[in-house]
Amino acid sequence: MNRKTLVMPAVVGLLAPVLAACGGSASGGDSGDAIVVGTTDQFTASKEAPAPFDPAYAYDVGTWNVLRQTVQTLMVQPRGDGEPQPEAAEKCGFTDSGNERYSCTLREGLEFSNGDSITAKDVKFSIDRARAIKADSGVAGLLSTIDTVEIRGDREVIFHLKIADATFPFKLSTPVAGIVNPNDYEKDKLRDGFSVDGSGPYTVKIESSDDTVTKAVFTKNSRYTGQLKVKNSKVEMRSFTDADTMGAALEKGDIDLMTRSMTPDQINKLDNASGGNVNLNEMPGLEIRYLAFNTNATSVKSAAVRQAMAQVINRGELVSKVYGSQAEPLYSLVPATITGHSNAFFNKYGDPSVSRAQTLLTKAGITTPVKMTLHYTTDHYGAVTAQEFQVLKSQLNKSGLFDVDIQGTPWAKFRPAEQKGAYDVYGMGWFPDFPDADNYLAPFLDKDNFLGSPYVNTKINNNLIPDSRREADRLTASKSLNEIQSIVADDVPIIPLWQGKQYIAARDDITGSEWALNSSSTLQLWELSRGVSE
């Protein structure tokens, strides 16, 4: 077994005022048989979530990793890190000094996979559609700073923003800004089921059983025009119900590569193996895990209860017992490697302390033990999530201040229940839409937030988030960003837990696996090819 560690440039979050064109059309010849990729992501269509692959609805890393292969965006995040680059666009940039007017010119000759021409009108339709549908997934929040979309001729699109937003180029690289064909997607209705059509590097054929995807076959799109270099002709993605089954398939050669989510034991085993025909790639990750609160719920309505939990939870012990070297304790919503990070929770609470937690509860007149249930999803964030919540339960109950139970639920039911406010306390993960501190704060705190949280702080929403977005230099934005993190540590609508690394395991005849994920956990299937390992 060979281990490769990919070191990416540091995330500094600097945005250039004008972004120039960076590439031509797809390249790469026929790479032989389909490359087979395993994942434990489950894709289900249900009454609560009937349109999992509609760009106007999808808002989790798994569905986005299907859309990023098939639905083209004006901008794209680079293979490693850095500023977004033109993709369906030939060039893009702010055209004013205040970062409130953003213009893109489309590449010539763009076509949907069925041969229909793409014009600026289709871009406007796609963006306006997502904003108008405003799906309860919260994904339309990424487009919330848009006021109007103007088109000039067939190739120019101009975004007039309500407020300055230096992060806007990143938002145009996310699937909610994907270009869809008005002939395939209705203006005011989500597209139910698993069908996906676009102009991205691949077309996709979905196989499903009992409203659950079993296989997705991505075939190189001969009509694709963009900057991505497609290095294979076909990739097959197979969904597994658990990581052990996926690992066995890799060992047997039934699949060529496995990605999220591997278990810590699998990673350790591969890391410590000698010889063999599987390579383990370790890459920087920006994934975080956290506890979120329905701050209107009786059990956690008092800030003192939430603060006491933050005071008791021992992140170091949690990471050590469950994830080992594959994660690090996190003391803010913003990961340590992102510009604007501060250790706000450590600064506020220091090391875990039962006595300080008791003082918080006593001063607030809270009777102990405080009874509550911690909810988690059983099949979305990896096989050891249940173990993680067992540790959290033990820590809180051993304090004598809490009487905690835990409850696991499959993602297909967990997410709709969470959105409806059914859980007082629940565990979630976050894979960033783009690598900027704004994307670890606004989705949880801004109006129409991703969680549907009732927590509101007017200073954050009306002043600090807008102030931070005005700054193209993200170092300059740090003052506002740090103040937001301090307020969160005081009010505790969320408790950050840990920040994780990411891994891919691939058989040694697969090349490009070290580039198959970027720091935002974007799956880049076009980087894979079949050949001889170096």
C-alpha positions as CSV (number, residue, x, y, z in Angstrom):
1,M,0.0,0.0,0.0
2,N,1.3,3.4,-0.9
3,R,0.3,6.5,0.9
4,K,0.2,9.9,-0.7
5,T,-0.4,13.1,1.1
6,L,-1.6,16.0,-1.1
7,V,-0.6,19.4,0.1
8,M,-2.7,22.2,-1.3
9,P,-2.0,25.9,-1.2
10,A,-3.2,27.7,2.0
11,V,-6.7,29.0,1.9
12,V,-6.4,32.7,2.1
13,G,-9.7,33.7,0.6
14,L,-8.5,36.6,-1.6
15,L,-10.6,37.5,-4.5
16,A,-9.3,39.4,-7.5
17,P,-11.5,42.2,-8.9
18,V,-11.5,40.7,-12.4
19,L,-11.3,37.0,-13.2
20,A,-9.8,36.2,-16.6
21,A,-10.5,33.2,-18.8
22,C,-8.4,30.2,-17.9
23,G,-8.9,27.4,-20.4
24,G,-10.3,25.7,-23.4
25,S,-12.5,22.7,-24.0
26,A,-12.4,19.2,-22.7
27,S,-9.6,16.9,-23.6
28,G,-8.5,13.3,-22.9
29,G,-9.2,10.3,-24.9
30,D,-10.9,7.0,-24.3
31,S,-9.5,5.5,-21.1
32,G,-10.9,2.0,-21.6
33,D,-13.4,0.4,-19.2
34,A,-15.5,2.5,-16.9
35,I,-13.7,3.6,-13.7
36,V,-16.0,2.4,-10.8
37,V,-16.2,4.7,-7.8
38,G,-17.8,3.6,-4.5
39,T,-19.6,5.8,-2.1
40,T,-21.8,5.4,1.0
41,D,-23.9,8.4,0.0
42,Q,-27.6,7.4,-0.3
43,F,-29.8,9.2,-2.8
44,T,-33.5,8.8,-2.1
45,A,-36.6,10.4,-3.6
46,S,-39.4,10.7,-1.1
47,K,-42.6,12.6,-0.4
48,E,-40.6,15.0,1.7
49,A,-37.7,15.4,-0.8
50,P,-39.1,14.4,-4.3
51,A,-36.4,16.2,-6.3
52,P,-33.0,15.3,-4.9
53,F,-31.1,16.2,-8.1
54,D,-32.8,19.4,-9.0
55,P,-30.2,22.2,-8.8
56,A,-32.9,24.5,-7.3
57,Y,-33.3,22.0,-4.4
58,A,-30.1,19.9,-3.9
59,Y,-28.0,21.0,-0.9
60,D,-25.7,18.3,0.4
61,V,-22.3,17.1,-0.6
62,G,-23.5,13.9,-2.2
63,T,-26.1,15.3,-4.5
64,W,-23.9,18.2,-5.4
65,N,-21.2,15.7,-6.4
66,V,-23.6,14.3,-9.0
67,L,-24.6,17.8,-10.2
68,R,-21.0,19.0,-10.5
69,Q,-20.3,16.4,-13.1
70,T,-23.4,17.1,-15.2
71,V,-24.7,20.7,-14.7
72,Q,-22.3,23.5,-15.8
73,T,-21.8,26.7,-13.9
74,L,-20.5,30.1,-15.0
75,M,-17.5,29.7,-12.6
76,V,-15.7,26.6,-11.2
77,Q,-13.4,26.0,-8.2
78,P,-9.9,25.0,-9.2
79,R,-8.6,21.5,-8.7
80,G,-6.7,22.5,-5.6
81,D,-7.5,25.8,-3.9
82,G,-7.7,29.4,-4.9
83,E,-10.0,31.8,-6.7
84,P,-12.9,30.5,-8.8
85,Q,-12.2,30.4,-12.5
86,P,-14.5,30.9,-15.6
87,E,-16.1,27.7,-16.8
88,A,-19.3,28.2,-18.9
89,A,-18.2,31.8,-18.9
90,E,-15.3,33.1,-21.0
91,K,-14.7,35.8,-18.6
92,C,-16.3,37.3,-15.4
93,G,-15.6,40.1,-13.1
94,F,-16.9,43.0,-11.0
95,T,-17.4,46.0,-13.1
96,D,-17.7,48.5,-10.3
97,S,-15.5,49.5,-7.3
98,G,-18.1,48.5,-4.8
99,N,-18.5,44.8,-5.7
100,E,-22.2,45.2,-6.5
101,R,-22.3,44.6,-10.2
102,Y,-20.9,41.4,-11.6
103,S,-20.7,40.6,-15.3
104,C,-20.1,37.4,-17.2
105,T,-19.6,36.7,-20.9
106,L,-20.5,33.2,-22.0
107,R,-18.1,31.1,-24.1
108,E,-19.0,30.8,-27.8
109,G,-20.6,27.5,-28.9
110,L,-22.0,26.4,-25.6
111,E,-24.6,23.6,-25.9
112,F,-26.7,21.5,-23.7
113,S,-26.0,17.7,-24.0
114,N,-29.0,17.4,-26.3
115,G,-27.6,19.9,-28.7
116,D,-29.7,22.9,-27.8
117,S,-27.7,26.1,-27.8
118,I,-27.1,27.9,-24.5
119,T,-27.6,31.7,-24.4
120,A,-27.6,34.3,-21.6
121,K,-31.4,33.9,-21.5
122,D,-30.9,30.3,-20.2
123,V,-28.5,31.5,-17.5
124,K,-31.1,34.1,-16.3
125,F,-33.8,31.5,-16.4
126,S,-31.8,29.1,-14.3
127,I,-30.8,31.6,-11.6
128,D,-34.2,33.3,-11.5
129,R,-35.9,29.8,-11.2
130,A,-33.8,28.8,-8.2
131,R,-34.5,32.1,-6.5
132,A,-38.3,32.0,-7.2
133,I,-38.8,28.3,-6.1
134,K,-36.8,29.1,-2.9
135,A,-36.8,25.4,-1.9
136,D,-37.0,24.5,1.8
137,S,-33.5,23.0,1.6
138,G,-32.2,26.5,2.0
139,V,-29.9,26.4,-1.1
140,A,-31.4,29.5,-2.6
141,G,-29.8,31.4,0.2
142,L,-26.6,31.3,-1.8
143,L,-28.2,33.6,-4.3
144,S,-29.8,36.0,-1.7
145,T,-27.6,38.9,-2.5
146,I,-28.9,39.1,-6.1
147,D,-31.3,41.9,-6.9
148,T,-31.9,41.4,-10.6
149,V,-30.3,39.5,-13.5
150,E,-29.9,41.4,-16.7
151,I,-28.9,40.0,-20.1
152,R,-27.4,41.8,-23.1
153,G,-27.5,39.9,-26.3
154,D,-26.9,36.2,-26.3
155,R,-23.7,36.1,-24.3
156,E,-23.6,38.7,-21.6
157,V,-25.2,38.2,-18.1
158,I,-25.1,41.0,-15.5
159,F,-25.9,40.4,-11.9
160,H,-27.0,43.5,-10.0
161,L,-26.5,42.8,-6.3
162,K,-28.5,44.2,-3.3
163,I,-25.3,44.7,-1.3
164,A,-21.6,44.3,-1.9
165,D,-20.6,40.6,-2.0
166,A,-17.0,39.8,-2.6
167,T,-17.8,36.1,-2.3
168,F,-20.2,36.2,-5.2
169,P,-17.8,34.6,-7.8
170,F,-17.6,31.5,-5.5
171,K,-21.4,31.3,-5.3
172,L,-21.6,31.2,-9.1
173,S,-19.5,28.0,-8.9
174,T,-22.1,26.1,-6.9
175,P,-24.7,23.8,-8.4
176,V,-27.6,26.1,-7.4
177,A,-26.3,28.5,-10.1
178,G,-26.1,25.6,-12.6
179,I,-27.4,26.3,-16.1
180,V,-30.5,24.2,-16.9
181,N,-32.5,23.8,-20.1
182,P,-36.0,25.5,-19.9
183,N,-37.2,22.6,-22.1
184,D,-36.3,20.1,-19.3
185,Y,-37.0,22.2,-16.1
186,E,-40.2,24.0,-15.4
187,K,-40.0,27.6,-14.3
188,D,-41.9,27.4,-11.0
189,K,-41.8,23.7,-10.2
190,L,-39.0,21.3,-9.0
191,R,-38.2,18.3,-11.3
192,D,-39.1,15.2,-9.4
193,G,-37.1,12.0,-9.5
194,F,-33.5,11.4,-10.5
195,S,-33.2,12.8,-14.0
196,V,-30.4,15.3,-14.6
197,D,-29.6,17.2,-17.7
198,G,-27.1,20.0,-18.4
199,S,-24.0,20.9,-20.3
200,G,-21.3,19.7,-17.9
201,P,-18.4,17.3,-18.7
202,Y,-20.6,14.2,-18.4
203,T,-24.1,13.1,-19.1
204,V,-25.5,10.7,-16.5
205,K,-27.8,7.7,-16.5
206,I,-29.3,6.8,-13.1
207,E,-30.4,3.3,-12.0
208,S,-32.6,3.1,-9.0
209,S,-34.6,0.6,-6.9
210,D,-37.4,1.4,-4.5
211,D,-36.9,5.2,-5.0
212,T,-33.2,4.8,-4.1
213,V,-30.2,5.2,-6.5
214,T,-28.1,2.1,-6.9
215,K,-25.9,3.3,-9.7
216,A,-25.0,6.4,-11.6
217,V,-23.2,6.1,-14.9
218,F,-21.4,9.2,-16.1
219,T,-20.4,9.3,-19.8
220,K,-18.2,11.9,-21.3
221,N,-20.3,14.7,-22.9
222,S,-19.1,15.2,-26.5
223,R,-20.8,18.6,-26.6
224,Y,-19.1,19.9,-23.4
225,T,-17.3,23.3,-23.8
226,G,-15.4,24.5,-20.8
227,Q,-12.0,24.6,-19.1
228,L,-12.1,21.1,-17.5
229,K,-9.9,18.4,-19.0
230,V,-11.8,15.1,-19.0
231,K,-9.3,12.3,-18.7
232,N,-11.7,9.3,-19.0
233,S,-14.7,8.3,-21.1
234,K,-16.9,6.8,-18.4
235,V,-17.2,6.6,-14.7
236,E,-19.7,4.5,-12.7
237,M,-20.7,5.5,-9.2
238,R,-22.1,2.8,-7.0
239,S,-23.9,3.4,-3.7
240,F,-23.1,1.0,-0.8
241,T,-25.2,0.7,2.4
242,D,-22.1,0.6,4.6
243,A,-18.3,1.3,4.4
244,D,-17.3,-2.3,5.2
245,T,-19.2,-3.6,2.1
246,M,-17.6,-0.8,0.0
247,G,-14.2,-1.7,1.3
248,A,-14.6,-5.4,0.5
249,A,-15.6,-4.4,-3.1
250,L,-12.4,-2.4,-3.4
251,E,-10.3,-5.2,-2.1
252,K,-11.9,-7.7,-4.5
253,G,-11.5,-5.3,-7.5
254,D,-15.2,-4.8,-8.0
255,I,-14.7,-1.1,-7.6
256,D,-11.6,1.0,-8.5
257,L,-11.9,3.7,-5.9
258,M,-13.7,4.5,-2.7
259,T,-14.4,7.9,-1.2
260,R,-16.8,9.1,1.5
261,S,-17.3,7.7,3.9
262,M,-14.6,5.4,5.0
263,T,-14.4,4.4,8.7
264,P,-11.4,5.3,10.9
265,D,-10.5,1.6,11.2
266,Q,-10.4,1.3,7.4
267,I,-8.2,4.3,7.0
268,N,-5.8,3.1,9.7
269,K,-5.6,-0.4,8.2
270,L,-4.8,1.0,4.8
271,D,-2.3,3.5,6.3
272,N,-0.4,0.8,8.1
273,A,-0.4,-1.8,5.4
274,S,2.8,-2.6,3.6
275,G,2.7,-3.5,-0.1
276,G,-0.6,-4.3,-1.7
277,N,-2.3,-2.7,-4.7
278,V,-4.3,0.1,-3.0
279,N,-3.2,3.7,-2.6
280,L,-4.5,5.8,0.3
281,N,-4.6,9.5,-0.5
282,E,-4.9,11.9,2.4
283,M,-6.0,15.5,1.6
284,P,-6.7,18.6,3.6
285,G,-10.4,18.8,4.5
286,L,-12.7,21.6,5.4
287,E,-15.5,19.3,6.8
288,I,-16.8,20.3,10.2
289,R,-19.3,18.6,12.6
290,Y,-21.4,20.4,15.1
291,L,-24.4,20.3,17.4
292,A,-27.3,22.6,16.5
293,F,-30.2,23.8,18.6
294,N,-33.8,24.6,18.1
295,T,-33.5,27.6,20.4
296,N,-37.3,27.8,20.7
297,A,-37.5,24.3,22.3
298,T,-38.2,24.2,26.0
299,S,-35.3,22.0,27.0
300,V,-32.6,24.3,25.4
301,K,-34.4,27.7,25.2
302,S,-32.2,29.1,28.0
303,A,-28.8,30.1,26.7
304,A,-27.4,28.9,30.0
305,V,-28.3,25.3,29.1
306,R,-26.5,25.6,25.8
307,Q,-23.5,27.4,27.4
308,A,-23.3,24.7,30.0
309,M,-23.2,22.0,27.3
310,A,-20.4,23.9,25.6
311,Q,-18.5,24.1,28.9
312,V,-18.8,20.3,29.6
313,I,-18.1,18.8,26.1
314,N,-14.5,17.6,25.8
315,R,-13.6,17.8,22.1
316,G,-10.1,16.4,22.6
317,E,-11.5,13.2,24.2
318,L,-14.3,12.9,21.5
319,V,-11.8,13.1,18.7
320,S,-9.3,10.8,20.3
321,K,-11.8,8.1,21.1
322,V,-13.6,8.2,17.7
323,Y,-11.5,9.7,15.0
324,G,-7.9,9.7,16.2
325,S,-5.5,11.5,13.9
326,Q,-8.2,11.9,11.2
327,A,-9.8,14.9,12.9
328,E,-9.0,17.9,15.1
329,P,-11.0,19.6,17.8
330,L,-12.8,22.7,16.5
331,Y,-13.6,25.8,18.6
332,S,-15.4,27.8,16.0
333,L,-17.7,27.3,13.1
334,V,-14.9,28.5,10.9
335,P,-12.1,25.9,10.4
336,A,-8.6,26.7,11.6
337,T,-7.2,26.8,8.0
338,I,-9.6,29.4,6.8
339,T,-8.8,33.1,6.9
340,G,-10.9,34.8,9.6
341,H,-10.9,31.8,12.0
342,S,-10.8,32.4,15.7
343,N,-10.9,30.0,18.6
344,A,-14.0,31.7,20.0
345,F,-15.4,28.8,22.0
346,F,-12.0,28.1,23.7
347,N,-11.5,31.8,24.4
348,K,-15.0,31.8,26.0
349,Y,-15.0,28.5,27.9
350,G,-11.4,27.2,28.1
351,D,-10.9,23.6,29.1
352,P,-14.0,21.5,30.0
353,S,-15.2,22.2,33.5
354,V,-18.2,20.7,35.3
355,S,-18.0,23.3,38.1
356,R,-18.2,26.3,35.7
357,A,-21.1,24.6,33.9
358,Q,-22.9,24.1,37.3
359,T,-22.4,27.8,38.0
360,L,-23.9,28.8,34.7
361,L,-27.0,26.7,35.3
362,T,-27.4,27.8,39.0
363,K,-27.2,31.5,38.1
364,A,-30.0,31.0,35.5
365,G,-32.2,29.1,38.0
366,I,-32.1,25.9,35.9
367,T,-33.0,22.7,37.7
368,T,-30.6,19.8,37.1
369,P,-30.3,17.3,35.6
370,V,-31.5,18.8,32.3
371,K,-33.3,16.1,30.3
372,M,-32.9,16.1,26.5
373,T,-32.4,13.8,23.5
374,L,-29.5,14.3,21.0
375,H,-30.5,13.3,17.5
376,Y,-28.2,12.2,14.7
377,T,-28.4,10.7,11.3
378,T,-27.4,7.0,10.9
379,D,-26.3,7.0,7.3
380,H,-25.1,10.3,6.1
381,Y,-21.9,11.3,7.9
382,G,-20.1,8.0,8.2
383,A,-20.3,4.7,10.1
384,V,-19.0,6.0,13.5
385,T,-21.5,8.8,14.0
386,A,-23.4,6.6,16.5
387,Q,-20.1,6.1,18.4
388,E,-19.5,9.8,18.4
389,F,-22.9,10.4,20.0
390,Q,-22.3,7.8,22.6
391,V,-19.2,9.7,23.7
392,L,-21.2,13.0,23.8
393,K,-23.9,11.3,25.8
394,S,-21.4,9.9,28.3
395,Q,-19.6,13.2,28.7
396,L,-22.8,15.1,29.4
397,N,-24.3,12.5,31.7
398,K,-21.1,12.0,33.7
399,S,-21.3,15.7,34.6
400,G,-24.4,15.0,36.6
401,L,-25.9,18.1,35.1
402,F,-27.7,16.4,32.2
403,D,-29.9,13.4,31.5
404,V,-29.2,12.7,27.9
405,D,-30.6,10.1,25.5
406,I,-29.6,9.7,21.9
407,Q,-31.6,8.8,18.8
408,G,-30.4,7.9,15.3
409,T,-32.6,8.3,12.2
410,P,-31.9,7.7,8.5
411,W,-31.0,10.9,6.5
412,A,-34.1,10.7,4.3
413,K,-36.3,11.2,7.4
414,F,-33.8,13.0,9.6
415,R,-33.3,16.1,7.4
416,P,-37.0,16.9,6.8
417,A,-37.7,16.4,10.5
418,E,-34.8,18.8,11.4
419,Q,-36.1,21.4,8.9
420,K,-39.5,21.3,10.6
421,G,-38.0,21.9,14.0
422,A,-38.8,18.4,15.3
423,Y,-35.5,18.1,17.2
424,D,-34.3,20.2,20.2
425,V,-30.7,19.2,19.7
426,Y,-29.2,17.5,16.7
427,G,-25.9,16.7,15.1
428,M,-25.0,17.9,11.6
429,G,-22.0,18.2,9.3
430,W,-21.0,20.8,6.9
431,F,-18.9,20.5,3.7
432,P,-18.4,24.1,2.5
433,D,-20.0,25.4,-0.7
434,F,-16.8,27.3,-1.2
435,P,-13.6,27.9,1.0
436,D,-14.4,31.2,2.7
437,A,-15.3,32.0,6.3
438,D,-18.6,33.5,5.1
439,N,-19.8,30.1,4.0
440,Y,-19.4,28.8,7.6
441,L,-21.4,31.6,9.1
442,A,-24.1,32.9,6.8
443,P,-25.7,29.5,6.0
444,F,-26.4,29.0,9.7
445,L,-27.0,32.5,11.0
446,D,-28.5,34.6,8.1
447,K,-32.1,35.0,7.2
448,D,-33.6,31.8,5.6
449,N,-30.7,29.8,6.9
450,F,-29.9,26.2,5.9
451,L,-30.9,24.8,9.2
452,G,-34.2,26.7,9.5
453,S,-33.0,27.8,12.9
454,P,-35.1,30.3,14.8
455,Y,-32.0,31.9,16.2
456,V,-31.7,35.6,15.1
457,N,-29.0,38.1,16.0
458,T,-29.8,41.4,14.3
459,K,-26.2,42.7,14.6
460,I,-24.9,39.7,12.8
461,N,-27.6,39.8,10.0
462,N,-27.8,43.5,9.5
463,N,-24.3,44.6,10.0
464,L,-21.5,42.1,10.4
465,I,-22.3,39.7,7.6
466,P,-22.8,42.6,5.1
467,D,-19.7,44.3,6.4
468,S,-17.6,41.2,5.9
469,R,-18.9,40.7,2.3
470,R,-17.8,44.2,1.3
471,E,-14.1,43.3,1.7
472,A,-12.5,41.7,-1.3
473,D,-9.4,41.2,0.9
474,R,-10.6,38.6,3.3
475,L,-7.9,39.5,5.8
476,T,-9.6,42.9,6.1
477,A,-12.9,41.1,6.6
478,S,-11.5,39.2,9.7
479,K,-12.6,41.9,12.2
480,S,-16.3,41.4,11.3
481,L,-15.9,37.7,11.0
482,N,-14.2,37.3,14.4
483,E,-17.0,39.4,16.0
484,I,-19.6,37.0,14.6
485,Q,-17.8,34.0,16.0
486,S,-17.6,35.7,19.4
487,I,-21.3,36.3,19.4
488,V,-22.0,32.7,18.5
489,A,-19.8,31.5,21.4
490,D,-21.8,33.7,23.7
491,D,-25.3,32.8,22.5
492,V,-24.5,29.1,21.5
493,P,-27.1,28.4,18.8
494,I,-24.5,25.9,17.6
495,I,-21.6,24.0,19.3
496,P,-18.7,23.2,16.9
497,L,-17.1,19.9,17.6
498,W,-14.4,18.9,15.1
499,Q,-12.7,19.5,11.8
500,G,-11.8,16.5,9.6
501,K,-9.4,15.4,7.0
502,Q,-10.6,13.6,3.8
503,Y,-9.4,10.4,2.2
504,I,-9.6,8.5,-1.1
505,A,-8.5,4.9,-1.5
506,A,-7.8,3.8,-5.1
507,R,-6.4,0.7,-6.8
508,D,-2.9,1.3,-8.1
509,D,-3.8,1.4,-11.8
510,I,-6.0,4.5,-11.2
511,T,-4.2,7.8,-11.8
512,G,-5.4,11.2,-10.7
513,S,-7.0,10.0,-7.5
514,E,-5.0,12.6,-5.5
515,W,-7.0,15.3,-7.4
516,A,-10.4,13.6,-7.3
517,L,-11.4,15.8,-4.3
518,N,-10.7,19.4,-3.7
519,S,-10.7,21.0,-0.2
520,S,-14.4,21.6,-0.4
521,S,-15.0,17.9,-0.9
522,T,-16.0,18.5,-4.5
523,L,-15.7,15.2,-6.4
524,Q,-13.8,15.8,-9.6
525,L,-14.4,12.6,-11.6
526,W,-12.8,14.1,-14.7
527,E,-9.4,13.9,-13.1
528,L,-9.4,10.1,-13.0
529,S,-7.9,7.8,-15.6
530,R,-6.7,4.2,-15.8
531,G,-3.0,3.7,-16.3
532,V,0.2,2.7,-14.5
533,S,0.9,4.2,-11.1
534,E,4.1,6.2,-10.6
